Amino acid sequence: MREGGCKQMPDIRGWGRGRRPVITVSWDDAKQYVAWLSRKTGKNYRLLTEAEWEYVARAGTTSAFSSGNSITPQQANYDASVSYAGSPTGTSEGKTVEVGRYTPNAFDLYDVHGNVWEWVEDCWNDGYAGAPTDGSAWTSGNCARRVLRGGSRSDGPRYLRSAFRYGDNTSYRSLSVGLRVARTN
């Protein structure tokens, strides 16, 4: 913000700074940020494509989560009052937590399940019929809506599944929405 990477000051409620994920950023904000970061560093930063996001979330698995077919409050930040596939319930944090609090997946990536929804590059489409097969972003469909992945601190575990997807307007902001940045060589 201080250096001009984004024009909109996120409403962080005291829990969107430091090692916590940025929150209340729209897809438009996220795109503005990665463009600024690319200019600042001379490297190519961008949002992940939906296919890339699912690949890194799965981390070589075919299960509901990178950790298996259920998830526990010791593995991710989510509404732990709800069970999934017989998983134990627990107390919810109620806000974001520092990145790296939970064990990383097999690709050594943290918090792909829960904490905050993550914007990806793709336009919203109701299904996968006609989607690119090469991992690139789907740039046709309803591009006024974009895809969010990962679930958040306030969602039940079914929304954290590697395959779950959600779409919203490019201007949508929420205390449960952030981003994950990719760098292309």
N, C-alpha and C positions, 0 to 999 in steps of 0.2 A: 504494500500500500504506500509506504513512504517513498518508494522509488518509482511509482507510477505503473506498477504491474497490473493494477485493477482499479477501476474508477469507483466501484461500489464497495463501501466499507461493510464487511460482513457483520451481522449481529451475532456476536459470539457468546453472550451471556457469561463471560468469564471462563468458558471451557472450550475455546476454539483456538488457543494459542500455545506456544511452546511446542511440546512434543505431541500435542493432541492434533487430530486432523482439522483442517480448515472446514468451517461449516457455513451454511446459508449462502452458498455460491450457486448461481444459476449456470446453465450450460454456456450461456453467452459470456458470463464472467470467467468461466474455466477456459474458454477459447481465447479470450483476451489475455489471460494470464500466460498460457503456454506460448502465445505469439510473442509477448513481451520477454519471457524467459529465453526464447530462442534468439531474439535480437540481442539481449544482454550478454549471453554467453557465446554466441556464434555457433551453437549446436542446435540440432533440430529436436525440439520438445513438442509433444502432442498428447492428446488423449488416446487411450487404448481403443482399438476397435472392439466391438462386442465379442467377436471370435477370439481375439487375443485375451480379453478379460476372462472369458470362460476357460480358456486354456491354462492361464496362470492360476485361476481359482481352483481348478480341478487338480493341478499339479500331478498329472499322470494317473489319476484315479478315474473310475467311472461311477463312483458312489455319489450320494446326495451332497456330501461335503468332502473337502479334501481329507478330512480326518475319518471318514467312514459314513455309514448310513444314518448316524444320529450325531447330535452335537450337544455339548454340555456347557454350563456357565463357566467352567474352567478353561474353555477353548475359545470363547468369543464373547463380545459384548452385545447382548440382545435382550429382548423381553423374556427372561428366563422363567417367568411364571407359567409358561406354556411348554408342554412336552412335544417332542417329535420322535416318532418311531420308538416310543418307550423310554426316551432319554429322561434323565432326572431333571427336576425343576430346581429353581433357586431364586435368589434375590437379584433383581435387576439393578444395574448401576444408576439408571435414570438420566445419564448424560454421557458424553463421549469420555473415553479413557485414553491415556497416552499410548501412542503407537508402540508396539513391541511388548506390551504387557502380557500377551498370550503367545504361546509357542508358534513359530512360523510354520508354514506348510512345507512340503517336500522340496519346493523351489526356493525356500528361504524367504518367502514373502509373508509379511504380517498383515493381519486384519482384512483379508479378502472376504471373510464372512463377518458381517456385523460392523459395529461402530458407526459407520456412515455409508449411505448409498453412494455409489461412485458413477459420475457421468462418463459415458463413452461416446465415441464419435458418431455412431450410427443413427440414422433416421429411424423413427418408429414404424414398424410393420407388425401386423397381428400375429404372424407366424414366420416360418423360415422359407416358405415356397418362393423361389426366385432370389434367395440370398446369395451373395458371392461365395464361392467355394474355395477361394484362395486366402482367406483370412483378412481381406481388406474390408474397409468400412462400407456399409450399405448406405449409399448416398441418394437413394430414391425411396419413395414412400411418403409418409407424413413427416416432412423435415421441420415442421413447426413444433413437433414433439421429438424428443431424443430419448435414448435408452439409458436407464439407470440399472446398476447391478450391485449385488452384495448384501442388501438388507441393511438395517441400522440398529442402533441401540434401543429403539422403541418398537421394533418389529418382532413378531413371533418367529421361531426357528424355520418355519416353512419358507419364509421370505429370504432366508439366508442361503438356501440351496444353490449350488453352482449353476443350475439350469434356470433359476428363477429370473425373470426379467420384468421390468416395469418401464413405462414411458410417461413423460410429462413435458409440458411446454418449456421451450428454451429459456424462458424468463423465470421459471419456478425456482424459488428459494425456500429452504427449510432448515431447521436446526438439525435435521437428520441427513442432510445432503452435503457431499464434498466431492473430491476428485482424486484420481490416481494419475500420475504423470508418467509418460513413456518417453524415452529418448531414442531416436533413430540415428545411427551413424551416418 
